[in-house]
Amino acid sequence: MMLMVLECLLLVCILYLFYKFFEQKRNQSCYILHYECFKPPDDRKVSTDFSGEMMKRCNLELDEYRFLLRAIVSSGIGEDTYGPRNFFSEHGTNSTLCDTKFEMDEFFTETLDKLFSKSRVSPQDIDILVVNVSVLTLVPSLTSRIINHYKMREDVKSFNISGMGCSAGLISINLVQNLFKTYKNKFALVLTSEAIAPNWYNGSERSMILTNCLFRCGGSSVLLTNKPALRKRAMFKLTCLVRTHLGSSDEAHTCCQQQEDDKGNIGFFLGKNLPKTATRALTENLKEIAPKILPLIAIIRYILLANIQKFGAKYLHIRVKKKVSLNFKLGVDHFCLHPGGKAVIEGVQRSLDLTDDDMEPSRMTLHRFGNTSASSLWYVLGYMEAKRRLKKGDRVLMIGFGSGFKCNSCMWEVTRDLEDKNVWEDCVDNFPPKSLLNPYFEKYGWINEENAATELQAILES
């Protein structure tokens, strides 16, 4: 009799431990309830002609202007990207503190107002607030500015993150993910943007002036929760997130950084070793996330083929035309890649052996909105949703790069069919266009070394 009682007690204890384990796992889930991307007014569109006029204001030498012209021609950026308000005013690229505050206020009020309205979640319901803007520090902080504007609760946990570059959005998601492991039944907001107004580079260093061509205004607000009761309302569920940091390497640390040129102008230096560093960071990141997202058979197949290829090259002297690579399509339905620039997109496409269709969302985002730093990933995701490509059960791999140097990635599972046209509503039916060439290519794409000096001198004088 005593033995039966002990067995029953042991069984109850085991069942209780199983219940606690699965309950803990359930409460640690991270869901996206809604997200909004920012679209500035149409009167702030930066056409390529206007961009060229802005370059002229920098009083560049002929060689520097020719370099920028080539960059604009081949950038992959179209006519409909956006600049900050001061670019279109009398003082142009010389911004004031008011210009910077206006840029941030405009972004967060428009996205949050829409987000709260559509999600039916009140600002007073928010438990965690994370804001990341890499190159801006305000006092009081942006989180305090948002808390004050929406009169949030006094016990809201706020985090203001800076200096993380274009991968800051996934770093913020990771922060929320870890907080959700401790705090149950919470709402979290992640806001991601970049301050363009105060960060125009006025010098002539080629390695620093390129950022003037690529970066544009934008931002996103994402509402997350770990409430099990809301999982049916959610859009996405986070399944895994991996962060890779190469900061211990001097080469990686210095390939992308804010600094002064010889004349004291502050800007962002982009080193020639940036593509090499990005490739290394991506490789290290994929090594870690691959076992988490790919089926076992894909991993075994890769190991076998890689070793066979290595054996053939070493002992049979067989020339290897193309190295064996992991087929990520076996575990991923959609690739949400940071549209940092045309070279970044093409580099990732080669590394992962992806098709043009796989890269379409990133290319279209670069063309329509430019590089909006860490918020770019959400415009890419928005494009997929607007095109009605995201179906329940689909897996979306997000990959972002950032200074430091960092590569961060995560996997989202689509929890219901999605078809909101969001920030793409006014234009998604026109994408992809027949051509991604901008007017600068039509006007100046034919310029060559022989006639460049004469033609560009005429452009500068006009």
RODO-2510 file (C-alpha; in nm, 4 decimals, decimal comma):
residues 462
     n   res          X          Y          Z
     1     m     0,0000     0,0000     0,0000
     2     m     0,2775     0,2410     0,0977
     3     l     0,4577     0,1588    -0,2268
     4     m     0,1496     0,2480    -0,4324
     5     v     0,1174     0,5807    -0,2501
     6     l     0,4825     0,6599    -0,3180
     7     e     0,4406     0,5686    -0,6860
     8     c     0,1363     0,7948    -0,7121
     9     l     0,3228     1,0795    -0,5449
    10     l     0,6184     1,0311    -0,7812
    11     l     0,3844     1,0343    -1,0818
    12     v     0,2160     1,3526    -0,9585
    13     c     0,5573     1,5176    -0,9112
    14     i     0,6670     1,4205    -1,2625
    15     l     0,3419     1,5485    -1,4141
    16     y     0,3767     1,8722    -1,2172
    17     l     0,7344     1,9238    -1,3390
    18     f     0,6232     1,8623    -1,6985
    19     y     0,3395     2,1130    -1,6520
    20     k     0,5746     2,3764    -1,5087
    21     f     0,8252     2,3183    -1,7896
    22     f     0,5708     2,3627    -2,0687
    23     e     0,4002     2,6503    -1,8869
    24     q     0,7345     2,8285    -1,8588
    25     k     0,8061     2,7673    -2,2269
    26     r     0,4632     2,9009    -2,3182
    27     n     0,5116     3,2183    -2,1155
    28     q     0,8548     3,2738    -2,2706
    29     s     0,7102     3,2946    -2,6220
    30     c     0,7595     3,6180    -2,8115
    31     y     0,4857     3,7245    -3,0530
    32     i     0,4468     4,0246    -3,2834
    33     l     0,0941     4,1624    -3,2547
    34     h     0,1412     4,4476    -3,5011
    35     y     0,4043     4,6688    -3,6617
    36     e     0,4015     5,0003    -3,8473
    37     c     0,6546     5,1619    -4,0809
    38     f     0,6892     5,5372    -4,1253
    39     k     0,6246     5,7111    -4,4568
    40     p     0,7056     6,0861    -4,4604
    41     p     0,4980     6,3326    -4,6677
    42     d     0,5402     6,3188    -5,0450
    43     d     0,6803     6,6727    -5,0558
    44     r     0,9985     6,5370    -4,8943
    45     k     1,0860     6,2882    -5,1662
    46     v     1,4539     6,2960    -5,2606
    47     s     1,4697     6,2583    -5,6369
    48     t     1,8047     6,1814    -5,7937
    49     d     1,8075     6,5305    -5,9456
    50     f     1,7539     6,6847    -5,6027
    51     s     2,0222     6,4570    -5,4618
    52     g     2,2615     6,5854    -5,7269
    53     e     2,1785     6,9444    -5,6337
    54     m     2,2564     6,8660    -5,2697
    55     m     2,5932     6,7235    -5,3704
    56     k     2,6767     7,0458    -5,5521
    57     r     2,6311     7,2378    -5,2259
    58     c     2,9284     7,0489    -5,0828
    59     n     3,1658     7,2267    -5,3254
    60     l     3,3299     6,9016    -5,4280
    61     e     3,6234     6,8624    -5,6597
    62     l     3,5619     6,7119    -6,0016
    63     d     3,6907     6,3654    -5,9045
    64     e     3,4758     6,3478    -5,5905
    65     y     3,1663     6,4582    -5,7792
    66     r     3,2325     6,1979    -6,0488
    67     f     3,2654     5,9331    -5,7783
    68     l     2,9299     6,0333    -5,6264
    69     l     2,7665     6,0427    -5,9669
    70     r     2,8715     5,6844    -6,0292
    71     a     2,7460     5,5861    -5,6844
    72     i     2,4028     5,7429    -5,7438
    73     v     2,3751     5,5897    -6,0907
    74     s     2,4403     5,2352    -5,9644
    75     s     2,2934     5,2614    -5,6123
    76     g     1,9645     5,0811    -5,6757
    77     i     1,7803     5,3735    -5,5107
    78     g     1,4814     5,5222    -5,6936
    79     e     1,2941     5,8513    -5,7066
    80     d     1,0634     5,8075    -5,4078
    81     t     1,2898     5,7929    -5,1023
    82     y     1,2571     6,0571    -4,8293
    83     g     1,4797     6,3155    -4,6634
    84     p     1,4368     6,5174    -4,3412
    85     r     1,2467     6,8467    -4,3429
    86     n     1,5548     7,0689    -4,3104
    87     f     1,6984     6,9394    -4,6413
    88     f     1,4159     7,1226    -4,8177
    89     s     1,4457     7,4457    -4,6174
    90     e     1,6682     7,7506    -4,6551
    91     h     1,9426     7,6179    -4,4270
    92     g     1,9534     7,2812    -4,6093
    93     t     2,1844     7,0218    -4,4585
    94     n     2,2762     7,2470    -4,1631
    95     s     2,0358     7,1142    -3,9016
    96     t     1,9296     7,2542    -3,5658
    97     l     1,8259     7,0641    -3,2531
    98     c     1,4656     7,1479    -3,3407
    99     d     1,5077     6,9809    -3,6797
   100     t     1,6356     6,6657    -3,5114
   101     k     1,3553     6,6584    -3,2544
   102     f     1,0964     6,7142    -3,5260
   103     e     1,2343     6,4212    -3,7269
   104     m     1,2075     6,1874    -3,4280
   105     d     0,8691     6,3173    -3,3063
   106     e     0,7165     6,2860    -3,6514
   107     f     0,8332     5,9272    -3,6854
   108     f     0,7195     5,7945    -3,3495
   109     t     0,3847     5,9770    -3,3284
   110     e     0,2663     5,8627    -3,6715
   111     t     0,3703     5,4995    -3,6314
   112     l     0,2561     5,4648    -3,2696
   113     d    -0,0800     5,6355    -3,3268
   114     k    -0,1563     5,3865    -3,6037
   115     l    -0,0199     5,0930    -3,4058
   116     f    -0,2277     5,1665    -3,0944
   117     s    -0,5394     5,2209    -3,3036
   118     k    -0,5086     4,9012    -3,5089
   119     s    -0,3967     4,6735    -3,2246
   120     r    -0,6520     4,8090    -2,9739
   121     v    -0,3727     4,8290    -2,7151
   122     s    -0,3496     5,1446    -2,5044
   123     p    -0,0208     5,3289    -2,4328
   124     q    -0,0931     5,2668    -2,0647
   125     d    -0,0823     4,8902    -2,1290
   126     i     0,2825     4,9001    -2,2343
   127     d     0,5196     4,7334    -1,9862
   128     i     0,8503     4,7519    -2,1793
   129     l     0,9729     5,0263    -2,4129
   130     v     1,2889     4,9920    -2,6237
   131     v     1,4084     5,2641    -2,8618
   132     n     1,7164     5,2375    -3,0837
   133     v     1,8561     5,5283    -3,2850
   134     s     2,2261     5,4792    -3,3452
   135     v     2,3623     5,8296    -3,4009
   136     l     2,1500     6,0467    -3,1754
   137     t     2,1519     6,1167    -2,8041
   138     l     1,8871     6,3502    -2,6613
   139     v     1,8456     6,4602    -2,3005
   140     p     1,5900     6,3596    -2,1789
   141     s     1,6140     6,0407    -2,3841
   142     l     1,3829     5,9431    -2,6684
   143     t     1,2186     5,6840    -2,4428
   144     s     1,1387     5,9592    -2,1901
   145     r     1,0055     6,1755    -2,4728
   146     i     0,7692     5,8966    -2,5824
   147     i     0,6616     5,8149    -2,2258
   148     n     0,5795     6,1809    -2,1671
   149     h     0,3911     6,2212    -2,4951
   150     y     0,1677     5,9174    -2,4357
   151     k     0,1538     5,9494    -2,0554
   152     m     0,2638     5,5906    -1,9998
   153     r     0,2717     5,4248    -1,6593
   154     e     0,5407     5,5113    -1,4072
   155     d     0,6599     5,1509    -1,3819
   156     v     0,7246     5,1055    -1,7563
   157     k     1,0707     4,9572    -1,8134
   158     s     1,2489     5,1741    -2,0711
   159     f     1,5731     5,1177    -2,2642
   160     n     1,7356     5,3750    -2,4930
   161     i     1,9922     5,2091    -2,7230
   162     s     2,2453     5,3892    -2,9448
   163     g     2,5561     5,3127    -3,1497
   164     m     2,4397     4,9693    -3,2694
   165     g     2,4135     5,0489    -3,6404
   166     c     2,1841     4,8834    -3,8916
   167     s     2,1415     4,5650    -3,6858
   168     a     2,0003     4,7464    -3,3824
   169     g     1,6427     4,6324    -3,4467
   170     l     1,7201     4,2655    -3,3835
   171     i     1,9296     4,3582    -3,0806
   172     s     1,6203     4,5287    -2,9375
   173     i     1,4061     4,2246    -3,0184
   174     n     1,6612     4,0080    -2,8355
   175     l     1,6409     4,2363    -2,5319
   176     v     1,2621     4,2006    -2,5238
   177     q     1,2909     3,8251    -2,5749
   178     n     1,5141     3,7954    -2,2684
   179     l     1,2890     4,0179    -2,0572
   180     f     0,9901     3,8026    -2,1524
   181     k     1,1666     3,5071    -1,9923
   182     t     1,1420     3,6831    -1,6561
   183     y     0,8206     3,8846    -1,6832
   184     k     0,4944     3,7100    -1,7777
   185     n     0,1934     3,8492    -1,9657
   186     k     0,3569     4,1734    -2,0824
   187     f     0,3388     4,4124    -2,3760
   188     a     0,6602     4,5516    -2,5268
   189     l     0,7250     4,8244    -2,7824
   190     v     1,0363     4,8364    -3,0010
   191     l     1,0956     5,1574    -3,1979
   192     t     1,3704     5,1721    -3,4585
   193     s     1,4877     5,4701    -3,6624
   194     e     1,7904     5,6775    -3,7594
   195     a     1,8578     6,0509    -3,7290
   196     i     1,9334     6,1752    -4,0806
   197     a     1,8895     6,5497    -4,0200
   198     p     2,2030     6,6089    -3,8061
   199     n     2,4300     6,3570    -3,9799
   200     w     2,4937     6,4906    -4,3294
   201     y     2,8647     6,4701    -4,4112
   202     n     2,9986     6,7995    -4,5498
   203     g     3,3476     6,6796    -4,6417
   204     s     3,4943     6,5232    -4,9536
   205     e     3,6473     6,1920    -4,8360
   206     r     3,5184     5,9195    -5,0672
   207     s     3,5104     5,6595    -4,7912
   208     m     3,2793     5,8868    -4,5901
   209     i     3,0698     6,0725    -4,8462
   210     l     2,9046     5,7574    -4,9800
   211     t     2,6617     5,7448    -4,6858
   212     n     2,5010     6,0678    -4,8115
   213     c     2,3834     5,8720    -5,1163
   214     l     2,2441     5,5679    -4,9357
   215     f     2,0672     5,6686    -4,6138
   216     r     1,7106     5,7997    -4,6087
   217     c     1,4406     5,8838    -4,3531
   218     g     1,2270     5,6045    -4,2104
   219     g     1,1414     5,4164    -3,8954
   220     s     0,9287     5,1393    -3,7496
   221     s     0,7321     5,0561    -3,4361
   222     v     0,6727     4,6948    -3,3334
   223     l     0,4302     4,5713    -3,0662
   224     l     0,5289     4,2416    -2,9017
   225     t     0,3772     4,0293    -2,6281
   226     n     0,4269     3,7021    -2,4420
   227     k     0,0624     3,6667    -2,3411
   228     p    -0,0525     3,3136    -2,4329
   229     a    -0,4119     3,4383    -2,4571
   230     l    -0,3158     3,6653    -2,7496
   231     r    -0,1282     3,4124    -2,9605
   232     k    -0,4246     3,3742    -3,1998
   233     r    -0,4202     3,7489    -3,2672
   234     a    -0,0457     3,7511    -3,3312
   235     m     0,1147     3,7931    -3,6736
   236     f     0,4477     3,6237    -3,6040
   237     k     0,6118     3,4047    -3,3419
   238     l     0,9861     3,4299    -3,2747
   239     t     1,1428     3,0832    -3,2923
   240     c     1,5134     3,1669    -3,2539
   241     l     1,7559     3,4604    -3,2634
   242     v     2,1350     3,4563    -3,3035
   243     r     2,3782     3,7460    -3,2578
   244     t     2,7347     3,7475    -3,3904
   245     h     2,9899     4,0127    -3,2896
   246     l     3,3387     4,0446    -3,4419
   247     g     3,4372     4,3432    -3,2274
   248     s     3,7496     4,1741    -3,0925
   249     s     3,9023     4,1982    -3,4410
   250     d     4,0615     4,5384    -3,5105
   251     e     3,9884     4,5015    -3,8816
   252     a     3,6199     4,4333    -3,8212
   253     h     3,5896     4,6982    -3,5510
   254     t     3,7226     4,9806    -3,7693
   255     c     3,5692     4,8937    -4,1094
   256     c     3,2559     5,1005    -4,0411
   257     q     3,2747     5,3820    -3,7884
   258     q     3,1887     5,7432    -3,7155
   259     q     3,4937     5,9689    -3,7305
   260     e     3,6349     6,3049    -3,8391
   261     d     3,8121     6,3662    -4,1669
   262     d     4,1318     6,5745    -4,2019
   263     k     3,9273     6,8969    -4,1981
   264     g     3,7260     6,8091    -3,8887
   265     n     3,4028     6,7113    -4,0672
   266     i     3,2199     6,4308    -3,8890
   267     g     3,0908     6,1434    -4,0995
   268     f     3,0795     5,7660    -4,1350
   269     f     3,3846     5,5875    -4,2664
   270     l     3,3197     5,2809    -4,4831
   271     g     3,6422     5,0821    -4,5302
   272     k     3,7396     4,8785    -4,8357
   273     n     3,7439     4,5680    -4,6171
   274     l     3,3738     4,6084    -4,5291
   275     p     3,2482     4,3441    -4,7802
   276     k     3,5072     4,0943    -4,6540
   277     t     3,4103     4,1620    -4,2919
   278     a     3,0382     4,1351    -4,3660
   279     t     3,0941     3,8000    -4,5375
   280     r     3,2877     3,6684    -4,2383
   281     a     3,0206     3,7885    -3,9943
   282     l     2,7438     3,6328    -4,2048
   283     t     2,9317     3,3025    -4,2262
   284     e     2,9832     3,2868    -3,8493
   285     n     2,6204     3,3754    -3,7842
   286     l     2,4830     3,1169    -4,0260
   287     k     2,6990     2,8456    -3,8706
   288     e     2,5173     2,8999    -3,5435
   289     i     2,1628     2,9493    -3,6681
   290     a     2,1653     2,6767    -3,9363
   291     p     2,1252     2,3829    -3,6912
   292     k     1,8331     2,5671    -3,5287
   293     i     1,6339     2,6257    -3,8485
   294     l     1,7320     2,3549    -4,0978
   295     p     1,6176     1,9910    -4,0983
   296     l     1,8782     1,7358    -3,9889
   297     i     1,8910     1,5784    -4,3353
   298     a     2,0083     1,9113    -4,4845
   299     i     2,2957     1,9336    -4,2360
   300     i     2,4025     1,5717    -4,2957
   301     r     2,3873     1,6206    -4,6733
   302     y     2,6055     1,9308    -4,6514
   303     i     2,8680     1,7601    -4,4315
   304     l     2,8878     1,4578    -4,6612
   305     l     2,9146     1,6582    -4,9854
   306     a     3,1649     1,9037    -4,8348
   307     n     3,3912     1,6195    -4,7201
   308     i     3,3626     1,4389    -5,0537
   309     q     3,4548     1,7594    -5,2340
   310     k     3,7468     1,8185    -4,9973
   311     f     3,8708     1,4610    -5,0478
   312     g     3,8465     1,4907    -5,4265
   313     a     4,0363     1,8182    -5,4329
   314     k     4,3137     1,6924    -5,2018
   315     y     4,3750     1,3388    -5,3220
   316     l     4,2230     1,3202    -5,6713
   317     h     4,3229     1,6737    -5,7711
   318     i     3,9734     1,7533    -5,8937
   319     r     3,9258     2,1254    -5,9539
   320     v     3,6338     2,2631    -5,7555
   321     k     3,4271     2,5071    -5,9617
   322     k     3,1811     2,5871    -5,6842
   323     k     3,1973     2,5048    -5,3158
   324     v     2,9146     2,3084    -5,1589
   325     s     2,6797     2,5325    -4,9606
   326     l     2,3903     2,4750    -4,7250
   327     n     2,0502     2,4922    -4,8912
   328     f     1,8692     2,7304    -4,6575
   329     k     1,5516     2,7011    -4,8628
   330     l     1,4937     2,3637    -4,6979
   331     g     1,4159     2,5469    -4,3732
   332     v     1,3253     2,8994    -4,4869
   333     d     1,0306     3,0173    -4,6979
   334     h     1,1136     3,3890    -4,7148
   335     f     1,4398     3,5827    -4,6793
   336     c     1,4099     3,9240    -4,5124
   337     l     1,7547     4,0739    -4,5748
   338     h     1,8808     4,4192    -4,4811
   339     p     1,8813     4,6426    -4,7935
   340     g     2,1984     4,8234    -4,6942
   341     g     2,2952     4,8795    -5,0569
   342     k     2,3113     4,7082    -5,3916
   343     a     2,6468     4,5452    -5,3093
   344     v     2,5163     4,4113    -4,9759
   345     i     2,2118     4,2533    -5,1402
   346     e     2,4148     4,0950    -5,4195
   347     g     2,6765     3,9678    -5,1739
   348     v     2,4195     3,7912    -4,9552
   349     q     2,2494     3,6498    -5,2639
   350     r     2,5768     3,4904    -5,3758
   351     s     2,6616     3,3637    -5,0269
   352     l     2,3255     3,1903    -4,9789
   353     d     2,2815     3,0920    -5,3448
   354     l     1,9428     3,2677    -5,3640
   355     t     1,7334     3,3597    -5,6668
   356     d     1,6251     3,7050    -5,7817
   357     d     1,2751     3,6237    -5,6546
   358     d     1,4186     3,5619    -5,3068
   359     m     1,5911     3,9017    -5,3168
   360     e     1,2988     4,0930    -5,4657
   361     p     1,1619     4,2290    -5,1326
   362     s     1,5040     4,3684    -5,0341
   363     r     1,5744     4,5177    -5,3778
   364     m     1,2307     4,6807    -5,3962
   365     t     1,2712     4,8241    -5,0465
   366     l     1,6076     4,9755    -5,1385
   367     h     1,4564     5,1216    -5,4553
   368     r     1,1437     5,2636    -5,2874
   369     f     1,2662     5,3715    -4,9422
   370     g     1,6473     5,3573    -4,9576
   371     n     1,8545     5,2406    -4,6628
   372     t     1,6622     5,3476    -4,3514
   373     s     1,9181     5,1790    -4,1257
   374     a     1,7849     4,9255    -3,8732
   375     s     1,4208     4,9891    -3,9656
   376     s     1,4783     4,8692    -4,3242
   377     l     1,4032     4,5074    -4,2307
   378     w     1,0450     4,5969    -4,1411
   379     y     0,9880     4,7636    -4,4785
   380     v     1,1113     4,4412    -4,6412
   381     l     0,8724     4,2386    -4,4250
   382     g     0,5959     4,4840    -4,5135
   383     y     0,6581     4,4257    -4,8843
   384     m     0,6148     4,0505    -4,8394
   385     e     0,2895     4,1058    -4,6528
   386     a     0,1590     4,3604    -4,9045
   387     k     0,2246     4,1094    -5,1832
   388     r     0,0246     3,8480    -4,9859
   389     r     0,3171     3,6083    -4,9741
   390     l     0,3057     3,5394    -4,5996
   391     k     0,0848     3,2403    -4,5204
   392     k     0,0239     3,0633    -4,1904
   393     g     0,3165     2,8374    -4,1044
   394     d     0,5671     3,0135    -4,3335
   395     r     0,9151     3,0748    -4,1942
   396     v     1,0851     3,4115    -4,2430
   397     l     1,4606     3,4502    -4,1896
   398     m     1,5689     3,8053    -4,0961
   399     i     1,9340     3,9032    -4,1382
   400     g     2,0821     4,2410    -4,0426
   401     f     2,4338     4,3854    -4,0376
   402     g     2,5763     4,6611    -3,8196
   403     s     2,8915     4,8468    -3,7263
   404     g     3,1133     4,6892    -3,4676
   405     f     3,1031     4,4594    -3,6700
   406     k     2,7812     4,2638    -3,6144
   407     c     2,5548     4,0219    -3,7972
   408     n     2,2252     3,9330    -3,6301
   409     s     1,9575     3,6966    -3,7541
   410     c     1,6286     3,5507    -3,6367
   411     m     1,3495     3,3255    -3,7559
   412     w     0,9821     3,4271    -3,7462
   413     e     0,6953     3,1834    -3,7930
   414     v     0,3851     3,3339    -3,9566
   415     t     0,0911     3,2548    -3,7272
   416     r    -0,1912     3,3541    -3,9660
   417     d    -0,2365     3,4548    -4,3292
   418     l    -0,1263     3,8179    -4,3746
   419     e    -0,2358     4,0587    -4,6477
   420     d    -0,2304     4,4152    -4,5133
   421     k    -0,0698     4,6503    -4,7691
   422     n     0,0644     4,8689    -4,4829
   423     v     0,3204     5,1351    -4,5808
   424     w     0,3306     4,9968    -4,9379
   425     e    -0,0407     5,0587    -4,9989
   426     d    -0,0032     5,3392    -5,2542
   427     c     0,2574     5,1682    -5,4728
   428     v     0,2879     4,7920    -5,4170
   429     d     0,0817     4,7094    -5,7266
   430     n     0,3498     4,8808    -5,9377
   431     f     0,6271     4,6597    -5,7997
   432     p     0,8491     4,5151    -5,9198
   433     p     0,8934     4,7760    -6,1977
   434     k     1,0305     4,6787    -6,5373
   435     s     1,3490     4,8716    -6,4645
   436     l     1,5222     4,9824    -6,1440
   437     l     1,7336     5,2434    -6,3220
   438     n     1,7015     5,5980    -6,1914
   439     p     1,7047     5,9139    -6,4095
   440     y     2,0724     5,9698    -6,3322
   441     f     2,1566     5,6501    -6,5165
   442     e     1,9586     5,7644    -6,8211
   443     k     2,1365     6,1014    -6,8165
   444     y     2,4879     6,0119    -6,7084
   445     g     2,5244     5,6332    -6,7192
   446     w     2,7131     5,6591    -7,0481
   447     i     2,9883     5,8821    -6,9054
   448     n     3,3312     5,7218    -6,9475
   449     e     3,6855     5,8079    -6,8500
   450     e     3,7623     5,9897    -7,1752
   451     n     3,4827     6,2429    -7,1706
   452     a     3,4090     6,2461    -6,7947
   453     a     3,6078     6,5606    -6,7148
   454     t     3,4404     6,7722    -6,9830
   455     e     3,0887     6,6465    -6,9182
   456     l     3,1080     6,6674    -6,5383
   457     q     3,2531     7,0163    -6,5508
   458     a     2,9466     7,1175    -6,7502
   459     i     2,7212     6,9515    -6,4939
   460     l     2,8846     7,1379    -6,2069
   461     e     2,8614     7,4706    -6,3878
   462     s     2,4955     7,4258    -6,4850
***
